[in-house]
Amino acid sequence: MLAELDHYSICVSIPTKFGGLGFEIHDFGYEEFKQQSAAFAFAKSLGKIDLGIKFGYEKTKMDGYNGGSTIRSEFSSSWHLNEKLHTGLNVHLSTNKKEFAAQQSLSISYVCALGYEISESVLIGFSVHLDEDYPANFAPGIFYRFAKQFFASLGIATQPAEIYFAAGWKWKSLRIEVTNAYHLELGFTPGLLLLYQPGKK
């Protein structure tokens, strides 16, 4: 609920016979501190294994400084071990050039995840986010579809400590989801997701 932490994102994905193409734009911050980024992604399904790669560029502006830029690349893969058990790995590389700090560095982070479908309506999951500069972030969660068009999810994270909740409605090609997270010091962070998939019933 702080205007200085507003975050807007637009993402587009296009399926092709060669794989999936994606493009995203993010805008975070306010007039005195602003982060803007754009990225391009490609993904391919190989049956029980899915692979993806993404390249992006981020620009940071801070009043009183020249700002900085970051080049990001990500590699992701997921394995469908059977009809109910799924796992995945994401490796995130970023090269930071921060003019206001007069330094350039390479950082690497990892996300490992595991999900199990208890039924057609319930999925439980667990992820671990490892970053060389921060303690490990553990995030268990549950997804529940309580009707054909309605669903909800609930989860927690440890670094930083917060709890999140989401509920949504899906009808034909349109999906609307309302989210909310609670941080012990920053309070509530509400969000809205609008997803449109042409041709999907």
N, C-alpha and C positions, 0 to 999 in steps of 0.2 A: 504493500500500500504506500510505497514511497515513489514519487515521480522520478527521482534520480535513478531508480533501478528498473525503469520501464524497458521491456524487451519485446521486440516485434520480429517475427520471422515469416518468410514466404518460401515455400518449398514446392517444386514441381518435379514429377517423375513421369517418364515416357517409356512404355514397354515397346521393345522392338524385337525382331527375330534373332538379333545377335545378343540381346540382354536388355537390362534396364538402364536408362539414362536419367540422371537427376541433376537438379540445379537448386541452390538455396541462397537466400540473402538474409542477413541478420542485422539488426540495429539495436544497440544497447546503450543506456546512459542518458545524459542530459547535456545541456549546452556546454558546461565547463569540463565535462569528461565524457567522451563519446567513443564507442567501439563499433565499427562497421566492418562486415565481412561478406565474402561471396565464395562459393565453392561449387565444383563440378564433380559428379560421381558416376561410376559405372559398376553394375552388378550383374552377375551371371549365376543361374541355377544349374548345378550339375547333378541333379537328382537328390541324393541324400546330403549333399554338400552345397552350400551357397557361398559365393565369394564376392567381395566388393572392395573398391578402392576409391578414394576421394582426395582431391587436391583443392586447396583453398588459400585465400589471402585475406588478412585482417589488418585494418588500419586503426590506430589509436590516437586520439587527439586529447590533449590536456592543456588547459589554460596556463600560460607561462612557460611552456616547454614546446619543443619542436615535434613531440609525439613519437610514434614508433610504428613498426610494421612487423607482421608475423606471417611466415609461409608455413602452411600446415599440410600434412598428408596423413591419411589414415588407411589402414588395411583391416578388413573385417572378414570373418568367416563364421559360418554356423553349420553345425552337424545335427541332422535328424537321426538320432541313434535308433529310434523306433517310432511307432505312431504316437507315442505319448511323451517320450523323453527327448529333450532338445538341449544343446549346449552351444556356446559361441565364444569368440575371442575378438577383441578389438585392440589394435595397436595404433597409438596416436603419436606422431612425430611433429614437432614444431621448432622452427628456427626463428628466434626472437631477435629483432634489432630495435632496441629501445634507445632512441636518441636522448630522451630525458635522463636515462641512466648511464649513457655512454658505454653500453656493453652489448655483446651479442652472445647468445647461448643456444644450445640444442637441448630440448627436453623431450622425454619419452614417458608415456603413460599407457597403462594396460587396463582393460576391462574384461573380466571373465564372468560368464553368466551360465546359469543352469535353470531349465524350466521343465515342469512336469504337469501334464494334463490329467488331473484326477478324473474328470469327466468331460463331456462336451460343453459343460457350462462353467467349469472351474479350472483355473490354471494357477499353480503356485510357482514362484521363481525366487532366485537368489543371485545377486551379483556382487563382485568385489572389484573396486576401482583402486588400482595401484599407481601412485605418482611418486617419482623420486624425491619430490620436495615436501610431501605431506604424508600424514599417517594414512593407512589403508581405510577406505570407505566401504563398509558393509551395508547392503541394501536388500533385505528380503521384502517380498510383496505378494499379493494375491489378486487375481482378476476373476470376476464373477459375472456371468451373463444370466440374469434372473428372469428374462423374457426374450422373445425373439428380437425385439428392437431395442432393449434396454440392457445396460451393463454398468459395472462399477469396479473400481480398483482401490486398494489400500496398501500403503507401504511405509517403511521407515528408512532413514539413512543415519549413519553414525558420524560422518565428517563432511559438513557440519551436522550436528544433531538436529533432525527435523522429521516431521511426519507429513505425508501427503495423501490426498484423497481425490478421486476423480469419478465422475458419473457422466454417462452419455446416452445418446439416442441415435439409432441408425435406421434410415429408411431409404431403400433402393440405393441410389448413388450418393446420398448425402449422409454425413456423420457429423454430429455436434457433440462436443465434450467440454464439460466445465471442470476445471481443476482448482485445487487449493492446497497450499503447503504452509506449514507453520514452523517458523524458526524461533528458537528461544529468545533471541535478542532482536531480530528484525520483525517479528510478528507474522501476520498472514500475507501470503502471496497468491492472489487469485489469478486464474488464467482461462483463456477461451481458445478452443481448437475447432476450426472449421475444415472439414475434409470432403472433397468432392471427387468421386471416381467415375468418370463417364463410362457407360457400358456395364457397370457392376449392378447386380440386382440384390 
